[in-house]
């Protein structure tokens, strides 16, 4: 019996090429990481560079670097002039420099760091055995606790959040009306960039930065003096009832559902307080800023972020209905959902019982 030979159609070849990139995507991410970690894009501040100059700048072996740089051609980070034997930085490659206005260097360095890269190599083990500390060093205590004695990585972590926030925050403060409030507390504020953006856009507001004491160890810029105060604490316990709006940006996804409910119950208690602010309870709001998981098969960034947070810290993204349910369990009612031009969602919660 004659066996027919499968035909390699154009569609099959296209799919093979796509799957090839899926299979070997770690090659791409690691070349990007090395390029960013060595700061090679910064070496081009004075123009095109030869191999020896780049090797010296990065403190690496020229013979090995030459082979790695070939990978950057395919990624459109560099080009090479055979006549002059010099490398040229592309427009896209310049986004991995430190001083680009929309730099992604810190993000590339962070995602390629061992503590974030290796846990993904344990995805199959996680599926079979569940989440275990041996698979991710940040699982038990979270990223900030793990990084507290690793200052360079910690700075990279905060710089990543800062650079991402510059674009996101502009869209959020333009697309959501914060002027309806008087005092805003940002819970899990990090370095405070989100709340500072809100204050910049709303001169009538006062703000409170709420986070762990170590996290709040930075100077508030002078232009916010008199409008912005630090309020150290633990959001699982007592949150001060000093505001009529409480914001949580990039906080919820760091925790499993049971911890999220406990956290929101703490916010709910703060919203019910009338000791420090006389705003009508019905007008107080908790504003959660996150990526929303789609209820259907719509493939969005949140899908990948959800897996990433699970693998690294046991966290989760949620669907709209899951947020509605979580809110109710914490004594809050979802009152409004706004998708900003950045793609991020603002979920407004009011007190369920007044």
C-alpha positions as CSV (number, residue, x, y, z in Angstrom):
1,X,0.0,0.0,0.0
2,X,1.4,3.3,-1.1
3,X,1.7,6.0,1.7
4,X,1.0,9.5,0.5
5,X,3.5,12.2,1.4
6,X,2.0,15.1,3.3
7,X,2.1,18.4,1.4
8,X,3.8,21.3,3.1
9,X,1.4,24.0,2.2
10,X,2.0,27.7,2.7
11,X,-0.4,27.7,5.7
12,X,1.4,24.9,7.4
13,X,4.8,26.5,6.8
14,X,3.4,29.7,8.3
15,X,2.2,27.8,11.4
16,X,5.5,26.1,11.7
17,X,7.4,29.4,11.7
18,X,5.0,30.7,14.4
19,X,5.4,27.7,16.6
20,X,9.2,27.8,16.1
21,X,9.2,31.2,17.8
22,X,6.9,29.8,20.6
23,X,9.3,26.9,21.2
24,X,12.5,29.0,21.1
25,X,11.1,32.2,22.5
26,X,13.5,32.0,25.5
27,X,16.4,32.7,23.1
28,X,14.8,36.0,22.1
29,X,14.0,37.0,25.6
30,X,17.5,36.2,26.8
31,X,19.3,38.1,24.0
32,X,17.0,41.1,24.8
33,X,17.8,40.7,28.5
34,X,21.5,40.6,27.9
35,X,21.4,43.6,25.6
36,X,19.5,45.6,28.3
37,X,21.5,44.3,31.3
38,X,24.8,45.3,29.7
39,X,23.4,48.7,28.8
40,X,24.7,48.3,25.3
41,X,22.2,50.8,23.8
42,X,23.7,53.5,26.0
43,X,27.1,52.8,24.4
44,X,25.8,54.5,21.2
45,X,25.4,57.9,22.7
46,X,28.4,59.0,20.7
47,X,27.5,57.2,17.5
48,X,28.2,53.8,15.9
49,X,30.5,51.4,17.7
50,X,32.8,48.6,16.8
51,X,32.9,45.2,18.5
52,X,35.9,46.0,20.7
53,X,34.2,49.2,22.0
54,X,31.0,47.4,22.8
55,X,32.8,44.5,24.5
56,X,34.7,47.0,26.6
57,X,31.6,48.9,27.5
58,X,29.8,45.8,28.6
59,X,32.8,44.2,30.3
60,X,32.4,41.0,28.3
61,X,34.4,38.8,25.9
62,X,34.4,40.2,22.3
63,X,34.5,36.8,20.6
64,X,31.3,35.7,22.4
65,X,29.6,39.1,22.1
66,X,30.0,39.1,18.4
67,X,27.9,35.9,18.1
68,X,25.2,37.2,20.5
69,X,25.0,40.5,18.6
70,X,24.0,38.7,15.4
71,X,20.8,37.9,17.3
72,X,20.1,41.6,17.7
73,X,20.0,42.0,14.0
74,X,17.1,39.7,13.6
75,X,15.3,41.5,16.5
76,X,15.9,44.9,14.8
77,X,17.9,46.2,17.8
78,X,21.1,46.8,15.8
79,X,22.4,46.8,12.3
80,X,25.9,46.2,11.1
81,X,27.9,48.1,8.4
82,X,30.3,45.6,6.9
83,X,32.3,48.3,5.2
84,X,33.1,50.3,8.4
85,X,32.8,47.2,10.7
86,X,30.6,49.2,13.0
87,X,27.2,48.5,14.7
88,X,24.4,51.0,14.5
89,X,21.5,51.3,17.0
90,X,18.1,51.2,15.5
91,X,15.1,53.3,16.5
92,X,13.6,50.3,18.3
93,X,16.9,49.4,19.9
94,X,17.1,52.9,21.4
95,X,14.1,52.1,23.5
96,X,16.4,49.8,25.5
97,X,18.6,52.8,26.4
98,X,18.4,54.4,29.8
99,X,17.5,57.9,28.6
100,X,14.8,57.1,26.0
101,X,11.6,58.9,27.1
102,X,9.7,55.6,26.8
103,X,12.6,53.4,27.8
104,X,11.9,49.7,28.4
105,X,15.4,48.9,29.6
106,X,14.4,48.3,33.3
107,X,11.5,46.0,32.2
108,X,13.8,43.9,30.1
109,X,16.4,43.7,32.9
110,X,13.7,42.7,35.5
111,X,12.0,40.1,33.4
112,X,15.3,38.4,32.5
113,X,16.5,38.3,36.1
114,X,17.0,34.8,37.5
115,X,14.3,35.1,40.2
116,X,11.7,35.9,37.5
117,X,13.0,33.8,34.7
118,X,13.6,30.4,36.4
119,X,10.1,30.0,37.9
120,X,8.6,29.9,34.4
121,X,10.8,26.9,33.8
122,X,8.9,25.2,36.6
123,X,5.5,25.7,35.0
124,X,5.0,22.0,34.4
125,X,6.0,21.2,38.0
126,X,3.5,23.8,39.2
127,X,0.8,22.2,37.2
128,X,1.5,18.8,38.5
129,X,2.4,19.6,42.1
130,X,0.9,23.0,42.9
131,X,2.7,26.2,43.9
132,X,5.7,25.5,46.1
133,X,8.5,27.7,47.4
134,X,11.1,25.6,45.7
135,X,9.7,26.7,42.3
136,X,9.7,30.5,43.0
137,X,11.8,32.4,45.6
138,X,9.2,35.1,45.8
139,X,6.2,32.9,46.4
140,X,6.0,33.0,50.2
141,X,6.8,36.6,51.0
142,X,6.5,38.5,47.7
143,X,8.8,40.4,45.5
144,X,9.6,43.3,47.8
145,X,10.6,41.2,50.7
146,X,12.8,39.1,48.4
147,X,14.5,42.2,46.9
148,X,15.0,44.1,50.1
149,X,18.6,43.0,50.4
150,X,19.3,43.2,46.7
151,X,19.4,46.9,46.1
152,X,20.3,46.9,42.4
153,X,17.4,44.5,41.6
154,X,15.1,46.5,43.9
155,X,15.9,49.7,42.0
156,X,15.3,47.9,38.7
157,X,11.9,46.7,40.0
158,X,10.8,50.2,41.1
159,X,12.2,51.8,37.8
160,X,10.1,49.2,35.8
161,X,6.9,50.2,37.6
162,X,7.8,53.9,37.3
163,X,8.4,53.7,33.5
164,X,5.2,51.7,32.9
165,X,3.2,54.0,35.1
166,X,4.3,57.2,33.2
167,X,2.2,56.1,30.3
168,X,-0.6,54.4,32.2
169,X,-1.1,57.2,34.8
170,X,-1.6,59.9,32.2
171,X,-4.5,57.9,30.6
172,X,-6.1,57.0,34.0
173,X,-6.1,60.6,35.4
174,X,-7.5,61.9,32.1
175,X,-10.2,59.2,31.7
176,X,-11.5,59.1,35.3
177,X,-12.8,62.1,37.1
178,X,-10.9,62.4,40.5
179,X,-12.1,66.0,41.0
180,X,-15.3,64.7,42.6
181,X,-13.2,63.8,45.7
182,X,-11.4,65.9,48.3
183,X,-8.9,63.5,49.8
184,X,-7.4,60.4,48.1
185,X,-5.4,57.6,49.8
186,X,-3.3,55.4,47.5
187,X,-3.0,52.0,49.2
188,X,0.1,50.0,48.2
189,X,1.5,53.2,46.7
190,X,5.1,52.2,46.1
191,X,7.1,55.3,45.3
192,X,3.9,57.4,45.0
193,X,3.9,58.1,41.3
194,X,0.3,57.3,40.7
195,X,-1.1,59.5,43.4
196,X,1.3,62.3,42.4
197,X,-0.2,62.1,38.9
198,X,-3.7,62.4,40.3
199,X,-2.6,65.5,42.3
200,X,-1.0,67.0,39.3
201,X,-4.2,66.7,37.4
202,X,-6.5,67.8,40.2
203,X,-5.2,70.8,42.2
204,X,-8.1,70.6,44.6
205,X,-7.1,67.3,46.0
206,X,-5.0,66.2,49.0
207,X,-3.3,62.8,49.2
208,X,-2.1,60.1,51.5
209,X,0.6,57.5,50.6
210,X,-0.2,54.2,52.4
211,X,2.4,51.4,52.3
212,X,4.9,49.6,54.4
213,X,7.3,51.9,56.3
214,X,10.4,50.6,54.4
215,X,8.7,51.3,51.1
216,X,7.9,54.9,52.1
217,X,11.5,55.6,52.8
218,X,11.8,58.4,50.1
219,X,11.5,62.1,50.0
220,X,8.3,63.6,48.8
221,X,9.0,66.2,46.1
222,X,8.8,69.8,47.3
223,X,5.9,70.7,45.0
224,X,3.6,68.3,46.9
225,X,4.4,69.7,50.4
226,X,1.2,70.5,52.2
227,X,-0.9,68.3,49.9
228,X,0.7,64.9,50.3
229,X,1.4,63.0,53.4
230,X,2.9,59.5,54.2
231,X,0.8,57.1,56.2
232,X,2.8,53.8,56.9
233,X,0.8,50.7,57.7
234,X,-0.4,47.2,56.7
235,X,-3.4,47.1,54.4
236,X,-4.5,43.8,55.9
237,X,-5.1,45.5,59.2
238,X,-5.9,49.1,60.0
239,X,-6.2,51.5,57.1
240,X,-6.9,55.1,58.3
241,X,-10.3,56.5,57.5
242,X,-9.0,59.8,56.3
243,X,-10.1,59.9,52.7
244,X,-13.2,59.8,50.5
245,X,-11.5,57.9,47.8
246,X,-9.1,55.0,48.2
247,X,-7.0,53.8,45.2
248,X,-5.3,50.5,44.6
249,X,-3.2,50.2,41.5
250,X,-1.3,47.0,40.7
251,X,-2.0,45.7,44.2
252,X,-4.8,43.1,43.8
253,X,-3.0,40.9,41.3
254,X,-0.3,40.2,43.8
255,X,-2.6,38.1,46.1
256,X,-4.9,35.0,46.0
257,X,-8.6,35.6,46.3
258,X,-8.9,34.9,50.1
259,X,-6.2,37.6,50.8
260,X,-7.9,40.0,48.4
261,X,-11.2,39.7,50.3
262,X,-9.4,40.3,53.6
263,X,-7.6,43.4,52.1
264,X,-10.9,44.8,50.7
265,X,-12.6,44.3,54.1
266,X,-10.0,46.5,55.6
267,X,-10.6,49.2,53.0
268,X,-14.4,48.8,53.6
269,X,-13.9,49.5,57.3
270,X,-11.8,52.6,56.5
271,X,-14.6,53.9,54.1
272,X,-17.2,53.5,56.9
273,X,-15.2,55.7,59.2
274,X,-16.5,59.3,59.8
275,X,-13.9,60.4,62.4
276,X,-11.5,62.2,60.1
277,X,-13.6,63.2,57.0
278,X,-17.3,64.1,56.8
279,X,-18.0,63.0,53.3
280,X,-21.4,61.3,52.7
281,X,-20.7,57.6,53.0
282,X,-22.7,56.9,49.7
283,X,-20.1,59.0,47.8
284,X,-17.0,57.3,49.1
285,X,-15.2,55.0,46.6
286,X,-12.6,52.4,46.4
287,X,-10.9,52.6,42.9
288,X,-9.1,49.5,41.8
289,X,-6.9,49.8,38.7
290,X,-6.0,46.5,37.1
291,X,-6.1,44.5,33.9
292,X,-9.3,42.6,33.5
293,X,-9.4,39.0,32.5
294,X,-11.8,38.4,29.6
295,X,-14.8,36.2,30.2
296,X,-14.5,34.8,26.7
297,X,-11.5,33.6,24.6
298,X,-10.4,37.1,23.9
299,X,-6.6,36.9,24.2
300,X,-5.3,39.9,26.1
301,X,-2.2,40.9,28.1
302,X,-4.2,40.0,31.3
303,X,-4.1,36.3,30.3
304,X,-0.3,36.3,30.4
305,X,-0.1,38.5,33.4
306,X,-2.4,36.1,35.3
307,X,-0.1,33.2,34.6
308,X,3.0,35.3,35.5
309,X,1.6,36.4,38.9
310,X,0.5,32.9,39.7
311,X,4.0,31.4,38.9
312,X,5.9,34.2,40.7
313,X,3.9,35.0,43.8
314,X,0.7,33.0,43.8
315,X,-1.3,36.0,42.6
316,X,-4.1,36.4,40.1
317,X,-5.9,38.6,37.7
318,X,-9.7,38.4,37.8
319,X,-12.7,38.7,35.5
320,X,-15.3,41.5,36.0
321,X,-17.8,39.0,37.6
322,X,-15.1,37.7,39.9
323,X,-14.4,41.3,41.0
324,X,-18.1,41.8,41.6
325,X,-18.3,38.7,43.8
326,X,-15.1,39.5,45.7
327,X,-16.4,43.0,46.4
328,X,-19.7,41.8,47.7
329,X,-17.9,39.4,50.1
330,X,-15.9,42.3,51.4
331,X,-19.0,44.6,51.9
332,X,-18.5,46.6,48.7
333,X,-20.7,47.0,45.6
334,X,-19.2,47.5,42.1
335,X,-20.7,50.7,40.9
336,X,-18.8,51.7,37.7
337,X,-16.2,50.3,35.3
338,X,-14.1,52.5,33.0
339,X,-11.6,51.2,30.4
340,X,-9.0,53.8,30.0
341,X,-7.2,54.6,26.8
342,X,-4.1,52.7,28.1
343,X,-6.2,49.5,28.3
344,X,-6.2,49.5,32.1
345,X,-9.6,49.4,33.9
346,X,-10.8,51.5,36.8
347,X,-13.2,49.5,38.9
348,X,-15.2,51.8,41.3
349,X,-16.7,50.2,44.4
350,X,-19.1,51.8,46.8
351,X,-20.2,50.7,50.3
352,X,-22.8,47.9,50.0
353,X,-24.5,48.8,53.3
354,X,-24.7,52.4,54.6
